[in-house]
Every structure is written in C-alpha cells, then in structure tokens.
Amino acid sequence: MAFAISDGLGAPELHEIQAVKLLIAGGFGVGKTTLVSSVSEIPPLRTEERLSDIGSTVDDLAGIESKMTTTVALDFGRITLDANIVLYLFGTPGQNRFWFMWRELSVGVLGAVVLADTRRMQDCFAAVDFFESRNIPFVVAVNCFDGADLYDEDEVRGALDMAPDVPVQFCDVRNRDSAKRVLVRLLEYLMTVATADIVADQ
C-alpha cells in the first residue's frame, strides 16, 4: 500500500506505508477504550453501550462500581509514527461473553498490549493465555489506578506466570504520553523478537 505526500515544491513523492495492526486486550473495565482514545490521532471508533441491570448480573463490577458503559464489539484508533509507519489499534471487548470476537480481531495482528489492573490481576489471565497460545508477542501494561497497590515488574510477571522476557510497563492510560510509551515498549519488543527469529533462522 502506498500514499502520496508533497514537499510543497512540486509533484508528490510516493512512500510505502507499513500498516501495523495491534490489539489492546485485557479484562472488563481495565482501560482499553481509554488507551485507544488517548493516543488515536483520529476520533476513535467506539462500540460502547450503557450497562444494563441485566448485564450487571453477568459482569463482575467489583472494584469498578462506577463504570457506566462497556465495549460490545471493538474500539478502533490510528496513530502515525512517521511517513512510513501507521499503527492501527483494535481494542477488544473485555467480558467473557464477547471473547469469541478475539479470534477475528487477532487475524493479521503483529503484537498486543495486555492491560492489567493490580486490584484484579486475574482478569487478564485469559488475554495472556490467548496470546501465548498463538505465539503473538505482547507486553503487559499495568494501568495504575488511583488507590491501587503498586508492585514491581518481577511481582507482576510472577503473578501472571509469564516468561522473563515479556516486558512489563507501568502507565496511566488517561495520559497520552504515558499511553504512547506503552506502544513504544511494544514496538521495541516486536523488533527484538523479529531479530531473534532472523538469527535463529540463519
């Protein structure tokens, strides 16, 4: 895929765009929609609906009692790193009953962010298992909620029983710069994985 840009002096030049698809996954109410909204350079596509009384009997709202809406399909955003690289961000729904969509959303994905909330670490087990079982590289981003206990990287990695090379990044997804650092950490990890694969194939 290519697009044209102009230097203002004449005919536009053609550059190849590297489109990179990333997933933002994690448990219910962990901040996926907020992360996509924080970094997207376009108005993000959201598929949020208000939580209903019926849904409250299915979804566990412990620790997130103030949550009023939920993603029922996906979130979508875009961020351009430079003239050649564009990231397309797909936020997954967090509730168990919508996990069937993860398989469709993961087609063509290069890597993923698993958002974690230290108050409910068990909620991201499914996302970790999903990406590990499909050999999709991922980083764990610990969203530091107000009042939540703080842990170091080794404690988080141990709680999730992850490989020692999986990066852990602490963040506040409400903050654009903090959310962008999560994506940078993921891209750095993806380059490390790609380099290791090349070396292994030689």
Secondary structure, 3 states (H helix, E strand, C coil): CEEEECCCCCCCEEEECEEEEEEEEECCCCCHHHHHHHHCCCCCECCEEECCHHHHCCCCCCCCCCCCEEECCCEEEEEECCCCEEEEEEECCCCHHHCHHHHHHCCCCCEEEEEECHHHHHHHHHHHHHHHHCCCCEEEEEECCCCCCCCCHHHHHHHHCCCCCCCEEEECCCCHHHHHHHHHHHHHHHHHHHHHHHHHHC
